[in-house]
Structure formats: structure tokens, C-alpha cells
Amino acid sequence: MRRSEFLRAVDTEFQARATSLVNDLGLTALRGRTAVEALADGTPPRDIWLALCSEMDVPESRRYGVGRQEPRGR
């Protein structure tokens, strides 16, 4: 997962709360760091996404493969 995919996934899943969650929510799995802090520290976006999903009780069915753009038609 790339950073852009992470941000797209967060926006899609959390909508209006997305910005607040990545800036303010301390994630237990990331030793209390926010998503923004973890990204700045070099934590892989996929690990941050899964930590955020766990913290926010996102169902497993919505955790994998999100954030990817649809392939462009030829």
C-alpha cells in the first residue's frame, strides 16, 4: 500500500472524520502515535491502515484491497 492509497482508503472509509482521525487519534498498535506521526517516522502505510482499522473496529471485509484506483481502460 502506498501513501496515496492509504489516504484514499481513509477518506473512503471514514469520510468527514478522516482528517481528524489521522491527525489526532493515538493508535494503540503504534505505541500511541497518530497516523501522521507514524507516516513521518517511516512506518509502512499498510501497517498504519491496519492499526487504524483495528482501533476503529472496521470489519475485516473492508480492510484489504481498499484505496486502490480502478485500472484505466485501454
C-alpha positions in Angstrom: 0.0 0.0 0.0 1.3 3.4 -1.0 0.8 6.6 1.0 -1.7 7.8 -1.7 -3.7 4.5 -1.4 -3.7 4.9 2.4 -5.0 8.4 2.3 -7.7 7.4 -0.3 -8.7 4.4 1.9 -9.0 6.6 5.0 -11.1 9.1 3.1 -13.4 6.4 1.7 -13.9 4.6 4.9 -14.1 7.5 7.4 -15.3 10.4 5.2 -15.8 13.5 7.3 -13.8 12.1 10.2 -10.8 11.1 8.1 -8.6 14.2 8.7 -9.3 14.2 12.4 -8.6 10.5 12.8 -5.2 10.6 11.0 -4.1 13.8 12.9 -5.5 13.2 16.4 -6.2 9.5 17.2 -3.3 7.8 19.0 -3.2 4.2 17.8 -2.5 1.6 20.4 -0.8 -0.7 17.9 1.6 2.1 17.0 2.6 2.9 20.6 0.1 5.8 20.8 1.4 7.6 17.7 -1.1 9.2 15.3 -1.2 8.1 11.7 0.6 11.3 10.7 3.4 10.7 13.2 3.8 7.1 12.1 4.0 8.1 8.5 6.6 10.7 9.3 8.6 8.0 11.3 8.6 5.8 8.2 6.0 3.2 9.3 4.6 1.4 6.2 1.2 2.9 5.3 -0.3 -0.7 5.3 0.6 -1.1 8.9 -0.9 2.2 9.8 -4.1 1.4 7.9 -4.5 -2.0 9.7 -3.9 -0.3 13.1 -6.4 2.4 12.3 -9.0 -0.3 11.2 -8.4 -2.3 14.3 -8.8 0.8 16.5 -12.0 1.9 14.8 -13.5 -1.7 14.5 -13.6 -1.7 10.7 -14.9 -5.1 9.6 -12.2 -7.4 8.1 -14.1 -7.3 4.8 -13.4 -3.6 4.3 -9.7 -3.7 5.3 -8.0 -5.3 2.4 -7.6 -4.0 -1.1 -9.0 -0.6 -0.4 -7.5 2.6 -1.6 -6.5 1.2 -5.0 -7.8 3.0 -8.0 -9.6 1.1 -10.7 -7.4 0.1 -13.6 -7.7 2.5 -16.5 -9.4 1.2 -19.6 -7.4 0.8 -22.8 
